[in-house]
Amino acid sequence: MIDAMCIGAHPDDVEIGMGATVAKMVREGWDIAIVDLTNGEPTPHGTPELRARESARAAEALGAQRRTLSQPNRYLFDSVEARKELAECIRELRPRILFLPYSTDAHPDHIAASSIATAARFYAKFTKTDMAGEPFYPARVYRYMAVHLSLVVEPSFIVAVEPEDVQRKVHALEAYESQFGVNPANSQIVPMMQQLAAVWGSRIGASAGEPFYALEPVGVSSVSALV
C-alpha cells in the first residue's frame, strides 16, 4: 500500500500541478507514485524514448516512483479500456489518496484524464470482474491545477511548501528538456511555476504553496489542524 497516487494525462502534468507537494510528501516519508496515462508523444521536439528518460529523471528528482500506461496521447478518451487499465494500477499499488487533474481545461486529454481517473477509482473496488488484483477503494481524492486556461479558481486548500520543495519541482521540470528547454513556446513555464508558487504561498502566509480542490468535504480530527 502506498500513500498517494498522482495521476496525469502526460509526463510533466503532475510536476507542473503539484511537483512541490510531491517533493514535500516524499521528504516527510510518504510513498508516492506518479502515473501517466500516456507517454506524451508526439510533441514537436520529443520522442517516446527521450520522454521516457526525461520522465524517469523527473520522478527521481522528486523521489517518487513512476508508471506510464498505454493510452494514446492527443486521443485520450474516457473508455472502459482506459478505466480498467488505471483501475488495475490502483488495485496493485493501493493508494490511500488519489490526486487527479482539474476537470475544466482547454486540453481534451486533461479533461479525459480527470474523467478516467474518477471512474477508475470506482472500478477499482469491483469484485466480479476480469481485472487483475484485489478490490480497493482509495479513501480520498483531490484535484490539482495544471491547465491550458487562465483559470482563477478558489481552492479548497493550499499546501504550504518549502523553498527546497520548489527547487525539487524546478529540477523535475528542467528534466523535460524537450518540452521546456529547446521548445521556445514553453520557455517561460519553469519561472512561471516559481512565481505561481509564491503567489499561492502569499495567500496563506507561506513562502510558497500549491492549490488543491476537493470533491468531497475535508474533515479534520482537531481544530488544531487548522492553525
Backbone as CSV, one residue per row, in Angstrom:
resi,resn,N_x,N_y,N_z,CA_x,CA_y,CA_z,C_x,C_y,C_z
1,MET,0.841,-1.191,0.000,0.000,0.000,0.000,0.879,1.246,0.000
2,ILE,0.632,2.159,-0.946,1.358,3.418,-0.975,0.487,4.511,-0.370
3,ASP,1.089,5.665,-0.137,0.349,6.758,0.487,-0.498,7.530,-0.518
4,ALA,0.045,7.814,-1.699,-0.706,8.619,-2.662,-0.300,8.275,-4.084
5,MET,-1.272,8.351,-4.988,-1.050,8.197,-6.413,-1.440,9.501,-7.099
6,CYS,-0.521,10.061,-7.884,-0.741,11.317,-8.590,-0.866,10.996,-10.074
7,ILE,-2.030,11.253,-10.641,-2.362,10.807,-11.994,-2.345,11.996,-12.951
8,GLY,-1.708,11.814,-14.108,-1.695,12.849,-15.128,-1.962,12.268,-16.502
9,ALA,-2.411,13.107,-17.422,-2.588,12.656,-18.796,-1.240,12.404,-19.449
10,HIS,-0.255,13.268,-19.137,1.054,13.214,-19.789,2.168,13.318,-18.749
11,PRO,3.359,12.810,-19.082,4.519,13.130,-18.266,4.694,14.653,-18.229
12,ASP,4.920,15.194,-17.081,5.102,16.617,-16.717,3.834,17.265,-16.172
13,ASP,2.648,16.656,-16.358,1.423,17.248,-15.803,1.463,17.311,-14.277
14,VAL,1.814,16.206,-13.651,1.875,16.172,-12.187,2.952,17.123,-11.679
15,GLU,4.100,17.148,-12.358,5.184,18.035,-11.933,4.737,19.492,-11.988
16,ILE,4.022,19.872,-13.044,3.544,21.247,-13.170,2.534,21.570,-12.076
17,GLY,1.567,20.685,-11.881,0.457,20.989,-10.982,0.761,20.848,-9.512
18,MET,1.619,19.883,-9.147,1.821,19.626,-7.717,3.211,19.068,-7.421
19,GLY,4.201,19.430,-8.240,5.540,18.889,-8.053,6.141,19.204,-6.703
20,ALA,5.931,20.410,-6.200,6.495,20.777,-4.902,5.812,20.019,-3.774
21,THR,4.515,19.772,-3.913,3.799,18.993,-2.902,4.273,17.550,-2.894
22,VAL,4.517,16.979,-4.080,5.088,15.632,-4.147,6.427,15.603,-3.424
23,ALA,7.283,16.591,-3.712,8.586,16.650,-3.057,8.442,16.743,-1.539
24,LYS,7.478,17.530,-1.072,7.268,17.669,0.372,6.779,16.365,0.979
25,MET,5.824,15.701,0.325,5.308,14.439,0.848,6.424,13.404,0.947
26,VAL,7.262,13.341,-0.090,8.379,12.399,-0.066,9.338,12.756,1.066
27,ARG,9.624,14.039,1.226,10.516,14.493,2.297,9.980,14.122,3.670
28,GLU,8.660,14.060,3.786,8.026,13.702,5.058,7.826,12.200,5.214
29,GLY,8.371,11.422,4.275,8.346,9.971,4.408,7.215,9.267,3.692
30,TRP,6.453,9.979,2.867,5.360,9.364,2.136,5.889,8.593,0.934
31,ASP,5.188,7.521,0.587,5.493,6.720,-0.602,4.549,7.166,-1.713
32,ILE,5.097,7.770,-2.763,4.297,8.416,-3.807,4.544,7.759,-5.163
33,ALA,3.474,7.542,-5.912,3.582,7.058,-7.285,2.963,8.082,-8.226
34,ILE,3.679,8.407,-9.292,3.154,9.223,-10.386,2.743,8.272,-11.507
35,VAL,1.516,8.417,-11.986,1.011,7.550,-13.052,0.587,8.419,-14.232
36,ASP,1.278,8.249,-15.360,0.937,8.953,-16.595,0.061,8.040,-17.441
37,LEU,-1.066,8.540,-17.899,-1.950,7.718,-18.726,-1.386,7.521,-20.124
38,THR,-0.597,8.481,-20.621,0.038,8.375,-21.939,1.530,8.661,-21.792
39,ASN,2.283,8.407,-22.874,3.715,8.737,-22.844,3.996,10.165,-23.314
40,GLY,2.932,10.909,-23.675,3.088,12.310,-24.035,3.521,12.588,-25.461
41,GLU,3.746,11.565,-26.241,4.223,11.766,-27.610,3.131,11.459,-28.631
42,PRO,3.123,12.169,-29.795,4.185,13.034,-30.308,4.109,14.467,-29.778
43,THR,5.279,15.124,-29.720,5.404,16.558,-29.470,6.441,17.099,-30.445
44,PRO,6.528,18.426,-30.617,7.428,18.988,-31.630,8.900,18.591,-31.475
45,HIS,9.378,18.426,-30.226,10.805,18.194,-30.016,11.102,16.900,-29.256
46,GLY,10.111,16.060,-29.074,10.318,14.857,-28.283,10.239,13.582,-29.103
47,THR,10.624,12.491,-28.452,10.419,11.143,-28.973,9.976,10.285,-27.794
48,PRO,9.346,9.140,-28.041,8.958,8.285,-26.911,10.141,7.904,-26.026
49,GLU,11.284,7.605,-26.652,12.462,7.199,-25.869,12.989,8.362,-25.034
50,LEU,13.033,9.557,-25.630,13.518,10.730,-24.909,12.583,11.081,-23.762
51,ARG,11.278,11.061,-24.020,10.326,11.404,-22.962,10.381,10.398,-21.814
52,ALA,10.630,9.138,-22.121,10.758,8.129,-21.067,11.952,8.435,-20.172
53,ARG,13.074,8.820,-20.788,14.259,9.168,-19.995,14.010,10.429,-19.174
54,GLU,13.372,11.417,-19.787,13.102,12.667,-19.072,12.154,12.446,-17.896
55,SER,11.098,11.681,-18.112,10.132,11.458,-17.031,10.736,10.647,-15.892
56,ALA,11.640,9.736,-16.217,12.327,8.971,-15.172,13.211,9.891,-14.337
57,ARG,13.932,10.807,-14.991,14.770,11.756,-14.256,13.926,12.692,-13.405
58,ALA,12.772,13.107,-13.933,11.891,13.997,-13.176,11.372,13.316,-11.914
59,ALA,10.941,12.060,-12.042,10.460,11.314,-10.875,11.577,11.139,-9.858
60,GLU,12.787,10.889,-10.336,13.927,10.734,-9.429,14.195,12.043,-8.679
61,ALA,14.052,13.179,-9.373,14.265,14.469,-8.736,13.274,14.706,-7.594
62,LEU,12.058,14.187,-7.754,11.031,14.353,-6.723,11.065,13.243,-5.681
63,GLY,11.711,12.117,-6.006,11.759,10.989,-5.086,10.566,10.074,-5.168
64,ALA,9.849,10.116,-6.297,8.640,9.307,-6.475,8.902,8.173,-7.455
65,GLN,8.114,7.102,-7.351,8.115,6.076,-8.387,7.187,6.509,-9.513
66,ARG,7.344,5.908,-10.695,6.547,6.340,-11.837,6.078,5.147,-12.650
67,ARG,4.832,5.221,-13.122,4.271,4.264,-14.072,3.743,5.036,-15.272
68,THR,3.972,4.525,-16.473,3.404,5.114,-17.686,2.521,4.072,-18.349
69,LEU,1.234,4.391,-18.509,0.274,3.455,-19.072,0.264,3.567,-20.599
70,SER,-0.645,2.864,-21.248,-0.557,2.669,-22.703,-1.582,3.467,-23.508
71,GLN,-2.253,4.442,-22.906,-3.280,5.187,-23.631,-2.645,6.166,-24.623
72,PRO,-3.371,6.532,-25.698,-2.782,7.356,-26.767,-2.794,8.849,-26.452
73,ASN,-1.646,9.482,-26.568,-1.568,10.926,-26.441,-2.356,11.601,-27.573
74,ARG,-2.959,12.736,-27.254,-3.790,13.540,-28.160,-5.160,12.918,-28.413
75,TYR,-5.284,11.625,-28.211,-6.561,10.953,-28.468,-7.049,10.220,-27.219
76,LEU,-6.650,10.713,-26.062,-7.075,10.105,-24.809,-8.588,10.241,-24.678
77,PHE,-9.240,9.142,-24.325,-10.704,9.118,-24.271,-11.137,8.315,-23.061
78,ASP,-12.228,8.754,-22.436,-12.743,8.050,-21.266,-13.458,6.779,-21.716
79,SER,-12.686,5.723,-21.906,-13.209,4.439,-22.359,-13.138,3.413,-21.228
80,VAL,-13.864,2.324,-21.406,-13.794,1.235,-20.427,-12.368,0.693,-20.351
81,GLU,-11.710,0.585,-21.496,-10.332,0.090,-21.522,-9.414,0.974,-20.668
82,ALA,-9.526,2.297,-20.844,-8.680,3.217,-20.078,-9.005,3.143,-18.590
83,ARG,-10.279,3.067,-18.255,-10.677,2.962,-16.850,-10.103,1.705,-16.214
84,LYS,-10.191,0.602,-16.918,-9.728,-0.675,-16.362,-8.207,-0.701,-16.220
85,GLU,-7.492,-0.131,-17.193,-6.037,-0.122,-17.084,-5.589,0.650,-15.848
86,LEU,-6.193,1.810,-15.619,-5.837,2.594,-14.440,-6.341,1.929,-13.164
87,ALA,-7.530,1.367,-13.209,-8.076,0.687,-12.031,-7.180,-0.466,-11.597
88,GLU,-6.617,-1.208,-12.549,-5.699,-2.294,-12.202,-4.451,-1.754,-11.510
89,CYS,-3.994,-0.578,-11.945,-2.844,0.052,-11.303,-3.195,0.470,-9.874
90,ILE,-4.395,0.984,-9.691,-4.856,1.348,-8.348,-4.959,0.115,-7.471
91,ARG,-5.488,-0.974,-8.006,-5.627,-2.215,-7.235,-4.268,-2.790,-6.843
92,GLU,-3.269,-2.568,-7.711,-1.924,-3.068,-7.415,-1.226,-2.217,-6.353
93,LEU,-1.248,-0.892,-6.529,-0.491,-0.011,-5.642,-1.250,0.384,-4.389
94,ARG,-2.592,0.388,-4.436,-3.458,0.585,-3.277,-3.161,1.904,-2.539
95,PRO,-3.290,3.030,-3.231,-3.013,4.321,-2.602,-4.128,4.761,-1.660
96,ARG,-3.740,5.406,-0.571,-4.743,5.964,0.340,-5.414,7.196,-0.251
97,ILE,-4.660,7.961,-1.055,-5.155,9.213,-1.633,-4.875,9.212,-3.132
98,LEU,-5.837,9.717,-3.895,-5.645,9.952,-5.322,-5.603,11.453,-5.580
99,PHE,-4.658,11.890,-6.413,-4.624,13.255,-6.917,-4.884,13.201,-8.417
100,LEU,-5.903,13.937,-8.873,-6.358,13.896,-10.264,-6.204,15.263,-10.916
101,PRO,-6.177,15.329,-12.248,-6.167,16.631,-12.927,-7.480,17.376,-12.702
102,TYR,-7.391,18.698,-12.706,-8.598,19.524,-12.643,-9.452,19.251,-13.872
103,SER,-10.761,19.247,-13.708,-11.650,18.733,-14.758,-12.047,19.754,-15.814
104,THR,-11.779,21.039,-15.595,-12.086,22.064,-16.596,-10.793,22.493,-17.261
105,ASP,-10.717,22.371,-18.586,-9.468,22.650,-19.274,-9.737,22.826,-20.765
106,ALA,-8.778,23.455,-21.452,-8.849,23.545,-22.916,-8.296,22.293,-23.576
107,HIS,-7.461,21.549,-22.863,-6.822,20.357,-23.427,-7.745,19.158,-23.243
108,PRO,-8.235,18.561,-24.337,-9.148,17.416,-24.214,-8.551,16.253,-23.426
109,ASP,-7.237,16.037,-23.541,-6.615,14.939,-22.800,-6.726,15.143,-21.296
110,HIS,-6.614,16.382,-20.840,-6.710,16.649,-19.411,-8.125,16.415,-18.895
111,ILE,-9.103,16.821,-19.702,-10.499,16.576,-19.329,-10.769,15.079,-19.258
112,ALA,-10.286,14.348,-20.267,-10.481,12.896,-20.285,-9.774,12.230,-19.123
113,ALA,-8.562,12.694,-18.799,-7.806,12.092,-17.705,-8.542,12.231,-16.377
114,SER,-9.167,13.379,-16.164,-9.928,13.589,-14.929,-11.104,12.619,-14.857
115,SER,-11.809,12.446,-15.989,-12.952,11.526,-16.019,-12.509,10.072,-15.847
116,ILE,-11.424,9.702,-16.529,-10.919,8.330,-16.433,-10.526,8.019,-14.997
117,ALA,-9.817,8.935,-14.366,-9.335,8.686,-13.014,-10.480,8.615,-12.005
118,THR,-11.484,9.472,-12.176,-12.644,9.422,-11.282,-13.359,8.082,-11.413
119,ALA,-13.543,7.610,-12.656,-14.205,6.333,-12.880,-13.345,5.164,-12.410
120,ALA,-12.030,5.249,-12.635,-11.131,4.160,-12.251,-11.121,3.957,-10.743
121,ARG,-11.253,5.029,-10.000,-11.363,4.895,-8.539,-12.534,3.985,-8.184
122,PHE,-13.656,4.180,-8.867,-14.847,3.365,-8.604,-14.665,1.942,-9.119
123,TYR,-14.116,1.827,-10.347,-13.891,0.497,-10.928,-12.977,-0.352,-10.052
124,ALA,-12.021,0.275,-9.384,-11.010,-0.468,-8.627,-11.611,-1.288,-7.490
125,LYS,-12.828,-0.973,-7.079,-13.433,-1.723,-5.981,-14.318,-2.873,-6.464
126,PHE,-14.440,-3.093,-7.776,-15.288,-4.156,-8.309,-14.807,-5.527,-7.809
127,THR,-15.777,-6.390,-7.541,-15.457,-7.751,-7.106,-15.553,-8.743,-8.262
128,LYS,-16.687,-8.859,-8.900,-16.856,-9.796,-10.008,-16.396,-9.109,-11.299
129,THR,-15.125,-9.302,-11.632,-14.510,-8.595,-12.749,-13.332,-9.400,-13.274
130,ASP,-12.946,-9.124,-14.527,-11.760,-9.764,-15.089,-10.498,-8.938,-14.847
131,MET,-10.608,-7.841,-14.106,-9.437,-7.033,-13.805,-8.513,-7.752,-12.835
132,ALA,-7.211,-7.550,-13.016,-6.232,-8.136,-12.101,-6.259,-7.408,-10.764
133,GLY,-5.865,-8.124,-9.715,-5.748,-7.509,-8.406,-6.989,-7.643,-7.556
134,GLU,-6.814,-7.320,-6.281,-7.915,-7.384,-5.328,-8.638,-6.042,-5.255
135,PRO,-9.941,-6.056,-4.940,-10.699,-4.804,-4.866,-10.072,-3.812,-3.879
136,PHE,-10.116,-2.545,-4.272,-9.572,-1.485,-3.412,-10.234,-0.171,-3.776
137,TYR,-10.497,0.656,-2.768,-11.144,1.953,-2.995,-10.372,3.033,-2.237
138,PRO,-9.631,3.894,-2.937,-8.895,4.969,-2.257,-9.832,5.853,-1.440
139,ALA,-9.405,6.174,-0.235,-10.289,6.858,0.706,-10.588,8.295,0.307
140,ARG,-9.594,8.987,-0.248,-9.775,10.406,-0.551,-9.281,10.717,-1.956
141,VAL,-9.865,11.738,-2.568,-9.453,12.162,-3.909,-9.472,13.688,-3.960
142,TYR,-8.404,14.248,-4.535,-8.275,15.698,-4.686,-7.785,16.007,-6.099
143,ARG,-8.082,17.218,-6.558,-7.639,17.651,-7.883,-6.549,18.708,-7.753
144,TYR,-5.591,18.642,-8.663,-4.564,19.684,-8.772,-4.789,20.456,-10.066
145,MET,-4.152,21.631,-10.172,-4.380,22.501,-11.321,-3.152,22.521,-12.232
146,ALA,-3.307,22.018,-13.452,-2.261,22.114,-14.491,-2.979,22.232,-15.820
147,VAL,-3.541,23.401,-16.095,-4.482,23.550,-17.200,-3.967,24.495,-18.275
148,HIS,-4.598,24.420,-19.457,-4.274,25.282,-20.588,-5.266,26.438,-20.693
149,LEU,-5.798,26.856,-19.566,-6.686,28.007,-19.498,-6.197,28.927,-18.383
150,SER,-6.478,30.215,-18.512,-6.106,31.166,-17.454,-7.208,31.204,-16.404
151,LEU,-7.328,30.106,-15.679,-8.365,29.994,-14.670,-7.879,30.529,-13.329
152,VAL,-8.763,31.208,-12.629,-8.509,31.582,-11.237,-9.660,30.998,-10.429
153,VAL,-9.413,29.872,-9.804,-10.445,29.132,-9.093,-10.064,29.066,-7.613
154,GLU,-10.998,29.422,-6.746,-10.724,29.388,-5.313,-10.487,27.944,-4.880
155,PRO,-9.320,27.645,-4.306,-9.021,26.260,-3.927,-9.725,25.844,-2.648
156,SER,-9.854,24.540,-2.459,-10.366,24.004,-1.200,-9.326,24.165,-0.099
157,PHE,-8.052,23.996,-0.470,-6.955,24.224,0.469,-5.677,24.444,-0.320
158,ILE,-4.689,25.028,0.333,-3.378,25.285,-0.254,-2.343,24.596,0.616
159,VAL,-1.484,23.804,0.004,-0.404,23.142,0.731,0.799,24.075,0.784
160,ALA,1.249,24.412,1.987,2.452,25.220,2.162,3.679,24.358,1.879
161,VAL,4.539,24.820,1.005,5.758,24.080,0.651,6.970,24.949,0.947
162,GLU,8.095,24.290,1.147,9.341,24.975,1.479,10.135,25.298,0.210
163,PRO,11.079,26.248,0.308,11.924,26.551,-0.857,12.600,25.321,-1.446
164,GLU,13.015,24.377,-0.594,13.666,23.169,-1.114,12.695,22.315,-1.931
165,ASP,11.406,22.357,-1.566,10.415,21.607,-2.332,10.206,22.238,-3.707
166,VAL,10.155,23.574,-3.731,10.019,24.280,-5.001,11.235,24.015,-5.882
167,GLN,12.428,23.978,-5.260,13.633,23.718,-6.032,13.621,22.326,-6.643
168,ARG,13.104,21.350,-5.910,12.994,19.998,-6.468,11.991,19.973,-7.618
169,LYS,10.912,20.743,-7.494,9.961,20.853,-8.597,10.650,21.440,-9.827
170,VAL,11.449,22.471,-9.630,12.181,23.090,-10.735,13.117,22.080,-11.390
171,HIS,13.842,21.316,-10.575,14.739,20.296,-11.128,13.957,19.269,-11.940
172,ALA,12.771,18.879,-11.433,11.947,17.908,-12.150,11.492,18.474,-13.490
173,LEU,11.065,19.726,-13.517,10.627,20.337,-14.766,11.788,20.521,-15.731
174,GLU,12.953,20.862,-15.209,14.121,21.036,-16.067,14.563,19.721,-16.699
175,ALA,14.161,18.603,-16.104,14.465,17.297,-16.709,13.777,17.149,-18.061
176,TYR,12.671,17.869,-18.264,11.948,17.803,-19.532,12.533,18.821,-20.515
177,GLU,13.770,18.579,-20.913,14.469,19.491,-21.820,13.732,19.623,-23.145
178,SER,13.147,18.542,-23.637,12.451,18.584,-24.930,11.196,19.445,-24.880
179,GLN,10.654,19.639,-23.696,9.411,20.395,-23.564,9.642,21.839,-23.122
180,PHE,10.558,22.054,-22.177,10.724,23.380,-21.579,12.086,24.001,-21.844
181,GLY,12.983,23.253,-22.505,14.299,23.779,-22.805,14.435,24.204,-24.246
182,VAL,14.332,23.252,-25.166,14.544,23.542,-26.592,13.282,24.037,-27.284
183,ASN,12.144,23.955,-26.615,10.886,24.420,-27.219,10.630,25.866,-26.794
184,PRO,10.836,26.844,-27.680,10.682,28.251,-27.278,9.269,28.605,-26.834
185,ALA,8.271,27.876,-27.307,6.886,28.180,-26.928,6.645,27.954,-25.441
186,ASN,7.464,27.095,-24.814,7.263,26.772,-23.396,8.404,27.260,-22.512
187,SER,9.203,28.181,-23.003,10.412,28.577,-22.289,10.137,29.280,-20.964
188,GLN,8.937,29.821,-20.790,8.622,30.551,-19.569,7.891,29.708,-18.525
189,ILE,7.678,28.435,-18.823,6.910,27.592,-17.909,7.579,27.480,-16.540
190,VAL,8.874,27.195,-16.517,9.545,26.969,-15.232,9.529,28.216,-14.360
191,PRO,9.956,29.398,-14.847,9.861,30.581,-13.987,8.424,30.931,-13.610
192,MET,7.473,30.634,-14.505,6.068,30.885,-14.179,5.617,30.037,-13.000
193,MET,6.072,28.780,-12.950,5.710,27.907,-11.837,6.261,28.431,-10.516
194,GLN,7.462,28.986,-10.540,8.033,29.567,-9.328,7.231,30.782,-8.881
195,GLN,6.813,31.607,-9.835,6.017,32.787,-9.499,4.658,32.400,-8.923
196,LEU,4.021,31.406,-9.549,2.716,30.965,-9.065,2.816,30.384,-7.659
197,ALA,3.884,29.630,-7.393,4.065,29.060,-6.060,4.166,30.161,-5.019
198,ALA,4.864,31.244,-5.359,4.984,32.364,-4.430,3.633,33.046,-4.211
199,VAL,2.852,33.192,-5.276,1.533,33.821,-5.165,0.619,32.996,-4.263
200,TRP,0.554,31.670,-4.500,-0.304,30.827,-3.672,0.197,30.805,-2.226
201,GLY,1.502,30.805,-2.030,2.029,30.844,-0.676,1.644,32.119,0.053
202,SER,1.616,33.237,-0.679,1.269,34.514,-0.046,-0.158,34.512,0.483
203,ARG,-1.009,33.666,-0.081,-2.406,33.594,0.375,-2.524,32.995,1.775
204,ILE,-1.511,32.226,2.180,-1.593,31.522,3.474,-0.414,31.868,4.391
205,GLY,0.309,32.929,4.060,1.420,33.339,4.895,2.619,32.433,4.815
206,ALA,2.803,31.754,3.685,3.939,30.859,3.485,4.791,31.384,2.329
207,SER,6.022,30.883,2.236,6.899,31.340,1.157,6.424,30.827,-0.195
208,ALA,5.757,29.676,-0.195,5.256,29.102,-1.451,4.124,28.128,-1.136
209,GLY,3.324,27.838,-2.138,2.211,26.912,-1.938,1.679,26.395,-3.259
210,GLU,0.854,25.357,-3.170,0.180,24.796,-4.339,-1.280,24.535,-3.984
211,PRO,-2.218,24.878,-4.894,-3.645,24.765,-4.598,-4.203,23.391,-4.945
212,PHE,-5.236,22.994,-4.179,-5.919,21.723,-4.424,-7.426,21.914,-4.263
213,TYR,-8.160,20.989,-4.895,-9.608,21.114,-4.993,-10.237,19.788,-4.592
214,ALA,-11.073,19.815,-3.557,-11.665,18.600,-3.013,-12.985,18.288,-3.697
215,LEU,-13.232,17.006,-3.956,-14.513,16.570,-4.495,-15.541,16.387,-3.389
216,GLU,-15.045,16.115,-2.192,-15.896,15.872,-1.035,-15.415,16.741,0.114
217,PRO,-16.261,16.973,1.143,-15.816,17.783,2.280,-14.561,17.212,2.926
218,VAL,-13.687,18.110,3.356,-12.451,17.711,4.020,-12.671,17.769,5.528
219,GLY,-12.493,16.629,6.202,-12.663,16.577,7.649,-11.339,16.720,8.368
220,VAL,-11.364,17.307,9.540,-10.168,17.403,10.379,-10.495,16.803,11.741
221,SER,-9.512,16.160,12.342,-9.722,15.496,13.620,-9.669,16.454,14.793
222,SER,-9.095,17.642,14.574,-8.977,18.622,15.653,-8.888,20.013,15.063
223,VAL,-9.402,20.993,15.793,-9.288,22.379,15.354,-7.825,22.787,15.257
224,SER,-6.960,22.166,16.023,-5.543,22.498,15.979,-4.940,22.243,14.607
225,ALA,-5.567,21.351,13.835,-5.075,21.085,12.482,-5.294,22.269,11.558
226,LEU,-6.147,23.206,11.943,-6.446,24.353,11.119,-5.520,25.536,11.409
227,VAL,-4.687,25.435,12.428,-3.821,26.546,12.823,-2.553,26.530,11.977
